[in-house]
Amino acid sequence: QIIGNKMRKKEKALIGTWKAHLSNMIQGVNQGFLYEMKVVFAHFPMKVSVKGNTVSIANFLGEKATRTAAIAGDVKVNVKGDIVTIEGNDKECVGQTAGNLEKATTVKGRDTRVFQDGVYVISKGVAQ
């Protein structure tokens, strides 16, 4: 329990932030966090693979160059078919890795209503 005496509005907000961070740390150590992402493509089949500390996406929209996304912190990334699972103890690192992977597959210069290829989050929550 975190309490304080005669706090102002900013100090109360800061205490709430610290409380949330501490509860996320405890939950991460006890259970862990898990994001599931789906690889979606219409015509050109993407190949997603983990190489060291990066995730590489090959053949995105038929591109010859591979796109890469950084893995943040101590996070495990597994690829099985068209499902990518991101698992770890730190909620921020797991979320940042998922964000990096989603951002690496953004469609530029085309109508995003038609070209919906990419890697998208389908579920997130507790690992166990």
C-alpha positions as CSV (number, residue, x, y, z in Angstrom):
1,Q,0.0,0.0,0.0
2,I,1.4,3.4,-1.0
3,I,0.2,6.5,0.9
4,G,1.2,10.1,1.3
5,N,0.3,13.1,3.4
6,K,-1.0,16.4,2.0
7,M,-0.4,15.5,-1.6
8,R,-1.1,17.7,-4.6
9,K,-2.8,16.5,-7.8
10,K,0.5,15.7,-9.6
11,E,1.9,13.8,-6.6
12,K,-1.3,11.7,-6.4
13,A,-1.0,10.9,-10.1
14,L,2.6,9.9,-9.7
15,I,1.7,7.6,-6.8
16,G,-1.0,6.0,-9.0
17,T,1.6,5.5,-11.7
18,W,4.1,3.9,-9.4
19,K,1.4,1.6,-7.9
20,A,0.5,0.4,-11.5
21,H,4.1,-0.2,-12.3
22,L,4.7,-2.2,-9.2
23,S,1.6,-4.3,-9.6
24,N,2.6,-5.0,-13.3
25,M,6.1,-6.0,-12.1
26,I,4.7,-8.4,-9.5
27,Q,2.2,-9.9,-12.0
28,G,5.0,-10.3,-14.6
29,V,7.2,-12.2,-12.3
30,N,4.3,-14.4,-11.0
31,Q,2.5,-15.1,-14.3
32,G,4.1,-13.3,-17.2
33,F,2.6,-11.5,-20.2
34,L,1.6,-12.9,-23.5
35,Y,0.7,-11.2,-26.9
36,E,-0.6,-13.2,-29.8
37,M,-0.2,-11.7,-33.3
38,K,-1.5,-13.0,-36.6
39,V,0.3,-12.7,-39.9
40,V,-2.2,-11.5,-42.5
41,F,-1.6,-11.5,-46.3
42,A,-3.7,-11.6,-49.4
43,H,-1.4,-12.5,-52.3
44,F,2.3,-12.5,-51.4
45,P,3.0,-15.0,-48.6
46,M,5.1,-13.4,-45.8
47,K,7.8,-15.3,-44.1
48,V,8.3,-14.3,-40.5
49,S,11.4,-15.6,-38.6
50,V,13.4,-14.8,-35.5
51,K,17.1,-14.1,-36.0
52,G,18.9,-13.2,-32.8
53,N,17.5,-10.0,-31.3
54,T,15.4,-9.1,-34.3
55,V,12.3,-10.5,-36.1
56,S,12.7,-10.4,-39.9
57,I,9.7,-10.2,-42.3
58,A,10.5,-11.4,-45.8
59,N,8.3,-11.0,-49.0
60,F,6.0,-8.3,-47.5
61,L,3.8,-7.1,-50.4
62,G,6.3,-8.8,-52.7
63,E,9.2,-6.6,-51.6
64,K,12.7,-8.0,-52.2
65,A,14.2,-6.4,-49.1
66,T,13.4,-7.9,-45.7
67,R,11.9,-5.7,-43.0
68,T,13.2,-6.1,-39.4
69,A,11.7,-5.4,-36.0
70,A,13.7,-5.1,-32.9
71,I,13.0,-7.4,-29.9
72,A,12.9,-5.2,-26.7
73,G,14.4,-6.5,-23.5
74,D,14.3,-10.1,-22.3
75,V,11.3,-11.3,-24.5
76,K,10.7,-14.7,-26.2
77,V,9.3,-14.6,-29.7
78,N,7.9,-17.8,-31.3
79,V,6.6,-18.2,-34.8
80,K,4.3,-21.1,-35.6
81,G,2.6,-20.9,-39.0
82,D,0.8,-17.6,-39.2
83,I,0.7,-17.0,-35.4
84,V,3.5,-15.1,-33.6
85,T,3.6,-15.3,-29.8
86,I,5.5,-12.8,-27.7
87,E,6.1,-13.7,-24.1
88,G,8.0,-12.1,-21.2
89,N,8.0,-10.8,-17.7
90,D,8.1,-7.1,-18.5
91,K,4.8,-5.7,-19.8
92,E,6.5,-2.7,-21.4
93,C,9.0,-4.8,-23.3
94,V,6.4,-7.3,-24.5
95,G,4.1,-4.4,-25.7
96,Q,7.0,-2.6,-27.3
97,T,8.1,-5.7,-29.2
98,A,4.5,-6.2,-30.5
99,G,4.5,-2.5,-31.5
100,N,7.8,-2.8,-33.3
101,L,6.5,-5.8,-35.3
102,E,3.2,-4.0,-36.2
103,K,5.0,-0.9,-37.2
104,A,7.5,-2.8,-39.4
105,T,4.6,-4.0,-41.5
106,T,2.9,-0.7,-42.2
107,V,1.7,-0.2,-45.8
108,K,2.9,3.0,-47.3
109,G,1.9,4.7,-50.5
110,R,-1.2,2.4,-51.0
111,D,-4.8,2.4,-49.9
112,T,-4.9,0.7,-46.5
113,R,-8.5,-0.2,-47.0
114,V,-7.4,-2.5,-49.9
115,F,-3.9,-3.6,-48.8
116,Q,-4.5,-5.0,-45.3
117,D,-1.4,-7.1,-45.2
118,G,0.6,-7.0,-42.0
119,V,1.1,-8.5,-38.5
120,Y,-1.7,-7.6,-36.1
121,V,-2.4,-8.2,-32.4
122,I,-5.2,-10.6,-31.9
123,S,-5.0,-11.2,-28.1
124,K,-3.0,-10.0,-25.2
125,G,-3.1,-10.9,-21.5
126,V,-1.5,-13.1,-18.9
127,A,0.8,-16.0,-20.0
128,Q,-0.6,-18.5,-17.5
